[in-house]
Amino acid sequence: MTSPNVVPLSERQGVQRPPTRTSNTLVIEVPRVYPIWPRRVFVQWILRNVPQGAPDYLFNIYKSESPSGPWTTLATGLDNVYHYVDESWGATVDNTQGTLFNMHVSLNYKIEALVPAPLPPVTNPITPPDPPILMATAIEHLDPWLDHRRAGISRKLIRDSLIALKRIGTETAILKKKTWGVRCPLCVSTSNKSTRTTCPTCFGTTITGGYMNPVYGYATLSSNATNVSTRLEGQVDVRQRQVIMANVPHMDVDDIVIFLRSGKRFIVKSVLPTTIQDTDVHQELVVSELTPGSIEYEINVDPWREPCWWITP
């Protein structure tokens, strides 16, 4: 008899299934409120219980020193994003603004998920559209359950890890696989599965666009390693390598890591965080290199021509 505390595995070895849906209510999960000390905070969220056929969601971001408010608006109407970088912590000359150097600063972030309201009928074009409809809200605290001393140690460990990766790593782009959005009109079947792994619209993910906008940072890549696995069709050589990257964004299986200097692209097979003194300082990924003809190579990534943000202290 299986223990109720054991998380079931999917058909692919070592890959856990998503949490069992216990409700049809949309939920915002916040896996990362990460201080990129001393001037930035990285906030990441995930949507759970997303209904089939749901539209692209819009997001509003707020911050406050109290979980009950009042709230300061940071951004509204964000589309096609899963994270926000709060860069409002720059030091001021007269020290009138709190910074992440101050361990006494209590910081909370609120994320709202909204859907656009239905457009007015064409017969009455003068009527302005209604405001977006609020669907879910989440509030998360920076450095939860840590006293001032432990919070300072945690932020120092995170900063040291980012500096080390910038010095010994190379430039990378992170593509997070979409888990919500408009279904692909070209390849999604009645069972909500993709019928074309080379679909140019969703790249085999069943959701239009396939992947979120890239996030750029630094990572290291191990030397080649070949694992021989036995399957029903016989022995198959699987070329897998290890990637060490920053602890943001939170990575999942089937996300993509691109090394910009070589142009090689890798798909994530497993994720393991590295913890020092109960602080997650970086992530260790087991990745498999995509063949040059893969449809994922059609995703445009060009940080030198498009405005972007780098994960760096």
TAMORA-V606082 format. One record per helix or strand. SS is the DSSP state (H for helix, E for strand). FROM is the first residue (numbers start at 1). TO is the last residue. Records with the same first field share a line. If there is no record, write none. Layout:
# TAMORA-V606082
SS=FROM-TO  FROM-TO
This chain:
# TAMORA-V606082
E=9-9  16-16  27-36  40-48  58-64  72-79  83-86  108-115  133-141  170-175  177-177  183-183  188-188  194-194  207-207  211-211  215-221  226-231  234-246  256-259  265-276  279-289  310-310
H=122-124  148-168  295-298
